[in-house]
């Protein structure tokens, strides 16, 4: 089974991520699979675990706006839009922005934008702080299966193929966060 980390072991969990590992961790509603977005090998392992088509792309979560700012093409986003987004963060709001050149192509997949969330979920935010940046976040489940809602479910889905699990509570939402287009306000996932 994958290594289990308690909240008191966030530095060790972050070290696993920095070393190219894939970690299942709680988010607002479900367990997610996280890795360093700039480590292509780790990213490809996430998609292999899920059996997910590579063109789909993933979102990034962070503990603070400063951890995601470099991924946004700020010249393409009106200040009023940035102010609206800033007012919603930290919180359970995922926004899709025009992406900057700092976004690795494999993270965005076939999408022109990048989905970002500054989370208010304490364990996920603490993990991002310990890691020192934004992390990939995609539901912890084989493609087409229901997302894991506990550390045990995540471990059972992936077994030894998963490097670690952060055993901490979910954030209490009944369903994954809404994803909206930052420029148009259109709901991409309700």
N, CA, C and O of each residue as an XYZ file, in Angstrom:
760
protein
N       0.845     -1.198      0.000
C       0.000      0.000      0.000
C       0.887      1.257      0.000
O       2.043      1.201      0.419
N       0.344      2.385     -0.469
C       1.137      3.616     -0.492
C       1.443      4.092      0.928
O       0.747      3.744      1.881
N       2.495      4.892      1.043
C       2.852      5.456      2.346
C       1.770      6.431      2.784
O       1.287      7.228      1.980
N       1.390      6.371      4.043
C       0.390      7.295      4.602
C       1.081      8.400      5.371
O       2.019      8.161      6.132
N       0.599      9.613      5.159
C       1.115     10.780      5.864
C      -0.014     11.397      6.678
O      -1.125     11.566      6.175
N       0.263     11.731      7.923
C      -0.663     12.502      8.744
C      -0.398     13.986      8.493
O       0.622     14.345      7.904
N      -1.312     14.844      8.938
C      -1.117     16.285      8.757
C       0.180     16.761      9.406
O       0.788     17.723      8.935
N       0.605     16.106     10.469
C       1.851     16.483     11.139
C       3.079     16.140     10.292
O       4.195     16.537     10.629
N       2.880     15.414      9.208
C       3.990     14.991      8.345
C       3.969     15.681      6.978
O       4.414     15.109      5.982
N       3.454     16.907      6.936
C       3.332     17.618      5.654
C       4.683     17.842      4.988
O       4.776     17.785      3.762
N       5.726     18.092      5.762
C       7.039     18.311      5.153
C       7.512     17.056      4.422
O       8.108     17.151      3.350
N       7.250     15.887      4.992
C       7.626     14.627      4.337
C       6.778     14.395      3.090
O       7.284     13.917      2.075
N       5.491     14.730      3.162
C       4.614     14.585      1.994
C       5.070     15.528      0.877
O       5.085     15.145     -0.292
N       5.441     16.758      1.236
C       5.932     17.717      0.242
C       7.247     17.244     -0.361
O       7.485     17.441     -1.552
N       8.099     16.627      0.439
C       9.365     16.094     -0.082
C       9.099     14.993     -1.097
O       9.794     14.897     -2.109
N       8.095     14.162     -0.830
C       7.716     13.117     -1.789
C       7.303     13.752     -3.119
O       7.681     13.263     -4.184
N       6.531     14.835     -3.059
C       6.107     15.531     -4.279
C       7.304     16.143     -5.008
O       7.405     16.039     -6.231
N       8.201     16.772     -4.270
C       9.379     17.379     -4.898
C      10.273     16.327     -5.542
O      10.991     16.623     -6.497
N      10.233     15.098     -5.027
C      11.046     13.999     -5.575
C      10.361     13.308     -6.756
O      10.861     12.300     -7.256
N       9.221     13.842     -7.205
C       8.545     13.270     -8.368
C       7.453     12.276     -8.033
O       6.986     11.549     -8.911
N       7.037     12.232     -6.777
C       5.986     11.303     -6.375
C       4.595     11.827     -6.663
O       4.396     13.014     -6.924
N       3.630     10.907     -6.611
C       2.214     11.232     -6.752
C       1.548     10.952     -5.415
O       1.697      9.871     -4.846
N       0.813     11.941     -4.923
C       0.192     11.882     -3.609
C      -1.314     12.057     -3.754
O      -1.771     12.971     -4.440
N      -2.084     11.186     -3.113
C      -3.531     11.391     -3.011
C      -3.772     12.251     -1.782
O      -3.233     11.977     -0.709
N      -4.584     13.295     -1.939
C      -4.816     14.195     -0.808
C      -6.237     14.734     -0.851
O      -6.855     14.798     -1.914
N      -6.753     15.122      0.319
C      -8.131     15.623      0.373
C      -8.238     17.028     -0.202
O      -7.315     17.836     -0.102
N      -9.389     17.294     -0.806
C      -9.707     18.645     -1.265
C     -11.073     19.003     -0.672
O     -11.514     18.386      0.298
N     -11.719     19.975     -1.241
C     -12.988     20.453     -0.700
C     -14.070     19.380     -0.671
O     -14.866     19.339      0.267
N     -14.116     18.497     -1.695
C     -15.198     17.520     -1.789
C     -14.735     16.079     -1.959
O     -15.402     15.156     -1.492
N     -13.604     15.879     -2.619
C     -13.128     14.525     -2.930
C     -11.620     14.458     -2.739
O     -10.954     15.482     -2.587
N     -11.094     13.246     -2.748
C      -9.640     13.095     -2.767
C      -9.149     13.371     -4.174
O      -9.803     13.020     -5.156
N      -7.990     14.004     -4.259
C      -7.373     14.293     -5.540
C      -6.012     13.650     -5.630
O      -5.423     13.267     -4.619
N      -5.511     13.533     -6.856
C      -4.134     13.119     -7.089
C      -3.337     14.377     -7.370
O      -3.717     15.191     -8.212
N      -2.225     14.534     -6.658
C      -1.393     15.722     -6.813
C       0.030     15.335     -7.165
O       0.524     14.271     -6.792
N       0.676     16.240     -7.899
C       2.094     16.105     -8.211
C       2.620     17.486     -8.559
O       1.859     18.448     -8.664
N       3.918     17.569     -8.736
C       4.574     18.795     -9.172
C       4.194     19.040    -10.631
O       4.504     18.207    -11.483
N       3.529     20.158    -10.949
C       3.115     20.395    -12.330
C       4.271     20.536    -13.317
O       4.077     20.393    -14.524
N       5.462     20.813    -12.815
C       6.614     20.995    -13.700
C       7.432     19.712    -13.881
O       8.450     19.721    -14.574
N       6.998     18.625    -13.269
C       7.675     17.335    -13.408
C       6.847     16.465    -14.346
O       5.843     15.877    -13.945
N       7.287     16.395    -15.607
C       6.492     15.691    -16.609
C       6.337     14.203    -16.290
O       5.276     13.626    -16.529
N       7.379     13.586    -15.757
C       7.297     12.165    -15.423
C       6.227     11.915    -14.348
O       5.444     10.972    -14.452
N       6.205     12.768    -13.319
C       5.192     12.643    -12.268
C       3.806     12.879    -12.847
O       2.857     12.168    -12.517
N       3.693     13.886    -13.717
C       2.408     14.191    -14.342
C       1.913     13.010    -15.164
O       0.738     12.651    -15.092
N       2.795     12.410    -15.937
C       2.392     11.258    -16.756
C       1.999     10.075    -15.882
O       1.156      9.270    -16.277
N       2.598      9.958    -14.703
C       2.213      8.895    -13.777
C       0.774      9.101    -13.292
O       0.026      8.134    -13.147
N       0.382     10.362    -13.041
C      -0.991     10.659    -12.644
C      -1.958     10.157    -13.708
O      -2.950      9.498    -13.395
N      -1.665     10.469    -14.965
C      -2.563     10.067    -16.046
C      -2.556      8.549    -16.236
O      -3.584      7.962    -16.574
N      -1.423      7.922    -16.025
C      -1.355      6.456    -16.111
C      -2.183      5.824    -14.996
O      -2.894      4.847    -15.231
N      -2.097      6.376    -13.782
C      -2.895      5.852    -12.673
C      -4.384      5.950    -12.978
O      -5.141      5.016    -12.712
N      -4.795      7.067    -13.527
C      -6.206      7.293    -13.818
C      -6.673      6.598    -15.092
O      -7.864      6.337    -15.256
N      -5.739      6.296    -15.995
C      -6.148      5.800    -17.307
C      -6.880      6.883    -18.078
O      -7.833      6.610    -18.809
N      -6.422      8.114    -17.904
C      -7.098      9.285    -18.477
C      -6.410      9.717    -19.766
O      -5.181      9.701    -19.844
N      -7.187     10.106    -20.781
C      -6.579     10.609    -22.012
C      -5.738     11.855    -21.749
O      -6.183     12.744    -21.024
N      -4.528     11.945    -22.320
C      -3.607     13.033    -21.989
C      -4.043     14.419    -22.436
O      -3.543     15.406    -21.897
N      -4.938     14.538    -23.382
C      -5.346     15.856    -23.861
C      -6.296     16.582    -22.937
O      -6.641     17.734    -23.200
N      -6.734     15.942    -21.855
C      -7.770     16.544    -21.014
C      -7.280     17.676    -20.125
O      -8.068     18.558    -19.782
N      -6.039     17.684    -19.748
C      -5.547     18.741    -18.880
C      -6.068     18.583    -17.452
O      -6.967     17.784    -17.189
N      -5.492     19.354    -16.542
C      -5.869     19.304    -15.130
C      -5.874     20.721    -14.571
O      -5.425     21.660    -15.229
N      -6.382     20.867    -13.363
C      -6.317     22.157    -12.704
C      -5.173     22.161    -11.699
O      -4.657     21.113    -11.311
N      -4.795     23.356    -11.291
C      -3.772     23.532    -10.270
C      -4.411     24.178     -9.053
O      -5.231     25.089     -9.175
N      -4.025     23.695     -7.874
C      -4.477     24.319     -6.634
C      -3.286     24.982     -5.961
O      -2.136     24.599     -6.175
N      -3.585     25.982     -5.145
C      -2.531     26.730     -4.452
C      -3.052     27.229     -3.124
O      -4.255     27.206     -2.861
N      -2.122     27.684     -2.285
C      -2.464     28.231     -0.978
C      -2.637     29.744     -1.024
O      -3.267     30.325     -0.140
N      -2.080     30.386     -2.053
C      -2.118     31.847     -2.161
C      -2.048     32.244     -3.624
O      -1.536     31.495     -4.457
N      -2.564     33.423     -3.931
C      -2.548     33.905     -5.308
C      -1.135     33.932     -5.873
O      -0.932     33.651     -7.054
N      -0.165     34.265     -5.042
C       1.219     34.353     -5.502
C       1.710     33.026     -6.088
O       2.617     33.012     -6.921
N       1.115     31.920     -5.657
C       1.539     30.612     -6.167
C       0.981     30.312     -7.564
O       1.482     29.419     -8.248
N      -0.046     31.044     -7.992
C      -0.615     30.802     -9.329
C      -0.474     31.977    -10.279
O      -0.732     31.837    -11.475
N      -0.070     33.131     -9.772
C      -0.036     34.356    -10.589
C       0.760     34.174    -11.872
O       0.349     34.663    -12.924
N       1.886     33.483    -11.807
C       2.745     33.367    -12.992
C       2.130     32.530    -14.109
O       2.599     32.582    -15.246
N       1.092     31.765    -13.803
C       0.456     30.921    -14.813
C      -0.605     31.654    -15.629
O      -1.095     31.130    -16.629
N      -0.959     32.863    -15.203
C      -2.016     33.643    -15.857
C      -1.396     34.639    -16.827
O      -0.444     35.342    -16.489
N      -1.952     34.691    -18.050
C      -1.558     35.726    -19.009
C      -2.275     37.005    -18.595
O      -3.371     37.297    -19.073
N      -1.649     37.759    -17.706
C      -2.296     38.928    -17.087
C      -2.687     39.980    -18.121
O      -3.657     40.710    -17.915
N      -1.954     40.070    -19.223
C      -2.279     41.069    -20.247
C      -3.620     40.771    -20.907
O      -4.246     41.672    -21.466
N      -4.068     39.524    -20.850
C      -5.323     39.128    -21.488
C      -6.514     39.154    -20.534
O      -7.638     38.844    -20.930
N      -6.266     39.525    -19.272
C      -7.329     39.488    -18.266
C      -7.574     40.905    -17.734
O      -6.684     41.500    -17.127
N      -8.782     41.448    -17.960
C      -9.090     42.789    -17.456
C      -8.971     42.855    -15.927
O      -9.230     41.876    -15.228
N      -8.579     44.016    -15.435
C      -8.419     44.190    -13.984
C      -9.710     43.914    -13.229
O      -9.668     43.391    -12.115
N     -10.856     44.252    -13.809
C     -12.138     44.000    -13.135
C     -12.350     42.490    -12.930
O     -12.893     42.067    -11.910
N     -11.919     41.695    -13.899
C     -12.024     40.236    -13.781
C     -11.090     39.747    -12.674
O     -11.474     38.911    -11.856
N      -9.877     40.264    -12.652
C      -8.935     39.866    -11.610
C      -9.470     40.229    -10.226
O      -9.280     39.480     -9.268
N     -10.131     41.364    -10.124
C     -10.694     41.785     -8.835
C     -11.808     40.828     -8.408
O     -11.910     40.486     -7.229
N     -12.643     40.395     -9.352
C     -13.720     39.443     -9.040
C     -13.141     38.110     -8.573
O     -13.602     37.531     -7.589
N     -12.136     37.639     -9.284
C     -11.493     36.381     -8.903
C     -10.848     36.511     -7.530
O     -11.007     35.638     -6.678
N     -10.123     37.600     -7.320
C      -9.440     37.812     -6.043
C     -10.437     37.811     -4.885
O     -10.128     37.327     -3.796
N     -11.627     38.351     -5.120
C     -12.649     38.389     -4.066
C     -13.185     36.995     -3.738
O     -13.715     36.778     -2.649
N     -13.051     36.050     -4.673
C     -13.573     34.691     -4.456
C     -12.540     33.749     -3.836
O     -12.874     32.630     -3.446
N     -11.302     34.194     -3.748
C     -10.201     33.356     -3.248
C      -9.681     33.899     -1.930
O      -9.740     35.110     -1.716
N      -9.170     33.054     -1.028
C      -9.259     31.599     -1.130
C     -10.706     31.139     -0.948
O     -11.488     31.729     -0.203
N     -11.018     30.077     -1.652
C     -12.370     29.532     -1.595
C     -12.558     28.419     -2.594
O     -11.633     28.085     -3.334
N     -13.758     27.831     -2.629
C     -14.026     26.690     -3.497
C     -14.410     27.096     -4.920
O     -15.397     26.613     -5.475
N     -13.617     27.983     -5.490
C     -13.911     28.521     -6.821
C     -12.719     28.279     -7.743
O     -11.609     28.738     -7.474
N     -12.964     27.554     -8.832
C     -11.927     27.284     -9.828
C     -12.225     28.146    -11.044
O     -13.353     28.176    -11.536
N     -11.209     28.844    -11.521
C     -11.344     29.756    -12.657
C     -10.392     29.330    -13.768
O      -9.258     28.925    -13.511
N     -10.868     29.426    -15.003
C     -10.029     29.144    -16.169
C      -9.583     30.481    -16.764
O     -10.395     31.339    -17.109
N      -8.268     30.620    -16.869
C      -7.652     31.845    -17.378
C      -6.923     31.574    -18.676
O      -6.557     30.433    -18.959
N      -6.701     32.638    -19.489
C      -5.722     32.501    -20.561
C      -4.381     32.180    -19.892
O      -4.011     32.810    -18.901
N      -3.664     31.209    -20.432
C      -2.446     30.761    -19.744
C      -1.204     31.467    -20.262
O      -1.114     31.866    -21.423
N      -0.254     31.604    -19.352
C       1.031     32.209    -19.698
C       1.985     31.120    -20.189
O       1.654     29.935    -20.206
N       3.160     31.557    -20.581
C       4.178     30.616    -21.048
C       4.751     29.774    -19.908
O       5.502     28.832    -20.163
N       4.415     30.091    -18.659
C       4.915     29.318    -17.512
C       4.151     28.011    -17.308
O       4.589     27.148    -16.546
N       3.009     27.861    -17.987
C       2.218     26.640    -17.845
C       2.813     25.564    -18.744
O       2.853     25.739    -19.962
N       3.275     24.455    -18.173
C       3.765     23.370    -19.026
C       2.642     22.876    -19.942
O       1.501     22.725    -19.507
N       2.971     22.628    -21.195
C       1.967     22.192    -22.166
C       1.217     20.948    -21.714
O       0.022     20.818    -21.982
N       1.898     20.032    -21.031
C       1.232     18.794    -20.620
C       0.173     19.057    -19.556
O      -0.774     18.279    -19.441
N       0.300     20.128    -18.776
C      -0.697     20.435    -17.747
C      -1.998     20.903    -18.386
O      -3.079     20.505    -17.954
N      -1.902     21.742    -19.409
C      -3.093     22.287    -20.064
C      -3.732     21.298    -21.030
O      -4.918     21.416    -21.338
N      -2.973     20.334    -21.506
C      -3.519     19.386    -22.483
C      -3.910     20.107    -23.757
O      -3.144     20.919    -24.275
N      -5.094     19.818    -24.263
C      -5.564     20.413    -25.505
C      -6.261     21.758    -25.279
O      -6.817     22.330    -26.216
N      -6.236     22.262    -24.047
C      -6.951     23.494    -23.713
C      -6.072     24.730    -23.883
O      -4.864     24.689    -23.650
N      -6.697     25.816    -24.289
C      -5.971     27.079    -24.450
C      -5.742     27.762    -23.104
O      -4.822     28.567    -22.963
N      -6.577     27.442    -22.120
C      -6.479     28.090    -20.815
C      -5.918     27.169    -19.756
O      -5.533     26.031    -20.026
N      -5.880     27.700    -18.525
C      -5.424     26.931    -17.373
C      -6.423     27.153    -16.235
O      -6.799     28.286    -15.932
N      -6.842     26.056    -15.618
C      -7.780     26.121    -14.500
C      -7.003     26.209    -13.191
O      -6.120     25.394    -12.921
N      -7.349     27.217    -12.379
C      -6.621     27.493    -11.143
C      -7.593     27.702     -9.980
O      -8.694     28.225    -10.152
N      -7.151     27.274     -8.780
C      -7.934     27.522     -7.568
C      -6.984     27.814     -6.409
O      -6.025     27.080     -6.171
N      -7.269     28.896     -5.697
C      -6.596     29.159     -4.430
C      -7.558     28.632     -3.370
O      -8.600     29.228     -3.096
N      -7.185     27.511     -2.789
C      -8.091     26.784     -1.916
C      -8.113     27.331     -0.497
O      -7.103     27.803      0.026
N      -9.292     27.256      0.109
C      -9.434     27.587      1.522
C      -9.455     26.311      2.360
O      -9.550     26.372      3.586
N      -9.366     25.144      1.692
C      -9.368     23.870      2.418
C      -8.026     23.742      3.139
O      -6.984     23.640      2.493
N      -8.047     23.747      4.469
C      -6.819     23.859      5.259
C      -5.773     22.790      4.940
O      -4.609     23.148      4.759
N      -6.115     21.492      4.858
C      -5.068     20.507      4.563
C      -4.439     20.695      3.172
O      -3.223     20.578      3.022
N      -5.264     20.987      2.161
C      -4.726     21.170      0.809
C      -3.858     22.420      0.745
O      -2.794     22.409      0.125
N      -4.306     23.495      1.382
C      -3.513     24.727      1.389
C      -2.194     24.514      2.132
O      -1.147     24.995      1.699
N      -2.252     23.800      3.239
C      -1.026     23.536      4.006
C      -0.044     22.708      3.187
O       1.166     22.918      3.269
N      -0.561     21.764      2.396
C       0.311     20.957      1.541
C       0.980     21.840      0.487
O       2.175     21.693      0.231
N       0.227     22.752     -0.125
C       0.810     23.669     -1.114
C       1.873     24.562     -0.478
O       2.911     24.825     -1.085
N       1.613     25.028      0.745
C       2.619     25.850      1.436
C       3.880     25.025      1.711
O       4.995     25.500      1.494
N       3.701     23.799      2.185
C       4.865     22.944      2.481
C       5.640     22.628      1.209
O       6.870     22.567      1.225
N       4.918     22.427      0.100
C       5.556     22.146     -1.191
C       6.250     23.393     -1.736
O       7.299     23.300     -2.373
N       5.664     24.544     -1.484
C       6.242     25.801     -1.954
C       5.697     26.273     -3.284
O       6.336     27.074     -3.967
N       4.522     25.789     -3.662
C       3.940     26.215     -4.928
C       2.641     25.506     -5.227
O       2.125     24.738     -4.415
N       2.124     25.780     -6.414
C       0.886     25.156     -6.863
C       1.124     23.681     -7.173
O       2.229     23.268     -7.523
N       0.054     22.902     -7.033
C       0.104     21.470     -7.301
C      -0.989     21.066     -8.279
O      -2.062     21.668     -8.316
N      -0.702     20.048     -9.063
C      -1.740     19.417     -9.882
C      -2.810     18.892     -8.936
O      -2.496     18.388     -7.858
N      -4.065     19.007     -9.334
C      -5.159     18.406     -8.573
C      -6.173     17.854     -9.563
O      -6.802     18.602    -10.311
N      -6.322     16.535     -9.555
C      -7.324     15.865    -10.379
C      -7.901     14.745     -9.530
O      -7.190     14.148     -8.722
N      -9.166     14.459     -9.703
C      -9.831     13.509     -8.815
C      -9.099     12.170     -8.736
O      -8.573     11.667     -9.728
N      -9.082     11.613     -7.531
C      -8.391     10.342     -7.277
C      -9.338      9.191     -7.584
O     -10.068      8.712     -6.716
N      -9.308      8.766     -8.822
C     -10.136      7.654     -9.278
C      -9.662      7.205    -10.650
O      -9.135      8.007    -11.421
N      -9.848      5.918    -10.960
C      -9.648      5.516    -12.350
C     -10.678      6.245    -13.220
O     -11.810      6.470    -12.790
N     -10.286      6.608    -14.427
C     -11.158      7.358    -15.341
C     -12.517      6.663    -15.442
O     -12.598      5.480    -15.772
N     -13.581      7.414    -15.153
C     -14.931      6.882    -15.240
C     -15.482      6.331    -13.936
O     -16.686      6.090    -13.840
N     -14.639      6.123    -12.927
C     -15.092      5.625    -11.627
C     -15.388      6.805    -10.709
O     -14.885      7.904    -10.943
N     -16.200      6.598     -9.662
C     -16.468      7.705     -8.730
C     -15.189      8.136     -8.004
O     -14.353      7.289     -7.689
N     -15.022      9.431     -7.734
C     -13.835      9.899     -7.026
C     -13.769      9.326     -5.609
O     -14.795      9.135     -4.957
N     -12.566      9.060     -5.150
C     -12.356      8.604     -3.776
C     -12.769      9.706     -2.814
O     -12.517     10.886     -3.060
N     -13.403      9.311     -1.718
C     -13.824     10.280     -0.702
C     -13.138     10.027      0.641
O     -13.518     10.599      1.663
N     -12.120      9.160      0.623
C     -11.349      8.906      1.843
C      -9.954      8.427      1.454
O      -9.712      8.022      0.317
N      -9.045      8.484      2.421
C      -7.691      7.977      2.196
C      -7.737      6.490      1.861
O      -6.992      6.023      1.000
N      -8.611      5.746      2.540
C      -8.718      4.307      2.292
C      -9.188      4.017      0.866
O      -8.666      3.116      0.210
N     -10.170      4.779      0.391
C     -10.664      4.568     -0.980
C      -9.586      4.886     -2.003
O      -9.423      4.157     -2.981
N      -8.847      5.974     -1.784
C      -7.775      6.341     -2.718
C      -6.717      5.245     -2.754
O      -6.264      4.850     -3.829
N      -6.325      4.759     -1.588
C      -5.319      3.695     -1.515
C      -5.833      2.416     -2.174
O      -5.071      1.715     -2.839
N      -7.102      2.113     -1.996
C      -7.673      0.900     -2.580
C      -7.724      0.988     -4.108
O      -7.501     -0.010     -4.793
N      -8.014      2.163     -4.640
C      -8.050      2.333     -6.095
C      -6.693      2.040     -6.736
O      -6.625      1.376     -7.771
N      -5.617      2.530     -6.126
C      -4.328      2.534     -6.812
C      -3.260      1.637     -6.201
O      -2.270      1.323     -6.861
N      -3.446      1.221     -4.952
C      -2.489      0.323     -4.308
C      -1.069      0.858     -4.346
O      -0.836      2.055     -4.178
N      -0.123     -0.046     -4.570
C       1.298      0.312     -4.546
C       1.720      1.216     -5.706
O       2.822      1.766     -5.681
N       0.869      1.380     -6.717
C       1.218      2.262     -7.833
C       1.196      3.734     -7.402
O       1.797      4.589     -8.053
N       0.499      4.018     -6.299
C       0.429      5.366     -5.741
C       1.561      5.524     -4.727
O       1.809      4.613     -3.937
N       2.247      6.660     -4.738
C       3.398      6.851     -3.860
C       3.008      7.184     -2.425
O       3.696      6.773     -1.490
N       1.914      7.924     -2.233
C       1.537      8.317     -0.883
C       0.117      8.812     -0.805
O      -0.510      9.139     -1.812
N      -0.384      8.860      0.435
C      -1.733      9.359      0.725
C      -1.644     10.275      1.937
O      -1.088      9.897      2.968
N      -2.193     11.478      1.811
C      -2.308     12.377      2.950
C      -3.643     12.080      3.620
O      -4.701     12.342      3.047
N      -3.595     11.542      4.816
C      -4.795     11.131      5.541
C      -5.298     12.312      6.355
O      -4.812     12.579      7.454
N      -6.280     13.013      5.800
C      -6.847     14.201      6.440
C      -8.292     14.347      5.961
O      -8.681     13.713      4.980
N      -9.086     15.166      6.635
C     -10.501     15.282      6.269
C     -10.731     16.057      4.974
O      -9.937     16.910      4.579
N     -11.849     15.724      4.332
C     -12.322     16.499      3.185
C     -12.866     17.840      3.686
O     -13.026     18.051      4.888
N     -13.142     18.734      2.747
C     -13.601     20.071      3.114
C     -15.087     20.226      3.355
O     -15.527     21.302      3.759
N     -15.870     19.197      3.123
C     -17.286     19.286      3.444
C     -18.213     19.613      2.293
O     -19.429     19.624      2.485
N     -17.691     19.882      1.100
C     -18.579     20.114     -0.048
C     -19.146     18.783     -0.534
O     -18.482     17.749     -0.457
N     -20.371     18.821     -1.033
C     -21.016     17.606     -1.536
C     -20.494     17.216     -2.915
O     -20.514     16.041     -3.280
N     -20.028     18.200     -3.677
C     -19.531     17.920     -5.030
C     -18.332     18.800     -5.346
O     -18.130     19.833     -4.708
N     -17.526     18.387     -6.342
C     -16.335     19.179     -6.685
C     -16.676     20.636     -7.001
O     -17.810     20.965     -7.351
N     -15.681     21.483     -6.872
C     -15.881     22.919     -7.054
C     -16.364     23.255     -8.460
O     -16.061     22.556     -9.426
N     -17.115     24.333     -8.544
C     -17.555     24.864     -9.832
C     -16.333     25.403    -10.572
O     -15.454     26.023     -9.974
N     -16.294     25.156    -11.879
C     -15.233     25.709    -12.726
C     -15.887     26.719    -13.660
O     -16.849     26.406    -14.361
N     -15.344     27.944    -13.657
C     -15.885     29.013    -14.499
C     -14.797     29.610    -15.375
O     -13.623     29.641    -15.007
N     -15.210     30.077    -16.528
C     -14.318     30.817    -17.410
C     -14.161     32.223    -16.827
O     -15.148     32.939    -16.656
N     -12.934     32.613    -16.527
C     -12.714     33.915    -15.887
C     -13.128     35.075    -16.780
O     -13.593     36.096    -16.274
N     -12.975     34.949    -18.084
C     -13.283     36.075    -18.990
C     -14.763     36.228    -19.259
O     -15.257     37.351    -19.363
N     -15.495     35.106    -19.376
C     -16.904     35.176    -19.729
C     -17.840     34.899    -18.559
O     -19.018     35.253    -18.615
N     -17.342     34.282    -17.518
C     -18.188     33.890    -16.396
C     -18.948     32.598    -16.641
O     -19.647     32.109    -15.754
N     -18.816     32.037    -17.852
C     -19.560     30.811    -18.185
C     -19.136     29.653    -17.268
O     -17.957     29.491    -16.957
N     -20.106     28.870    -16.852
C     -19.843     27.702    -16.005
C     -19.408     26.535    -16.894
O     -20.138     26.118    -17.794
N     -18.213     26.019    -16.629
C     -17.676     24.888    -17.378
C     -18.031     23.577    -16.675
O     -18.338     22.574    -17.320
N     -17.982     23.604    -15.335
C     -18.434     22.463    -14.532
C     -19.222     23.039    -13.368
O     -18.706     23.819    -12.567
N     -20.499     22.630    -13.295
C     -21.380     23.181    -12.251
C     -21.354     22.412    -10.968
O     -22.048     22.772    -10.017
